[in-house]
Amino acid sequence: MENRKTRQVNEFKLVDAHGKEYTAFEYQEGAENPSLKWIKAGQSLFSLSDGTAVDKLDGNTFKIPLINRVLHRQP
């Protein structure tokens, strides 16, 4: 039987229009198979380092819904 859990799969920097930087984390539900390989399942969830939820608009644009602020991935 698989042990499903949410795991951090990515970390990246975002910046807002005022130049303030944020660290964002991507989490995805998945399971480890008997060989301990991580198997991803389901959609990704994004949050800032403080736990604030972030919505992904496209590959490089994210939005903090609580304060209606748009962030862009740093090159």
Buried (B, 14 or more C-beta within 10 A) or exposed (E): EEEEEEBEBEEBEBBBEEEEEBEBBBBBBBBBEEEEEEEEEEEEBBBBEEEBEBEBEEEEEBBBEEEEBEBBBEE
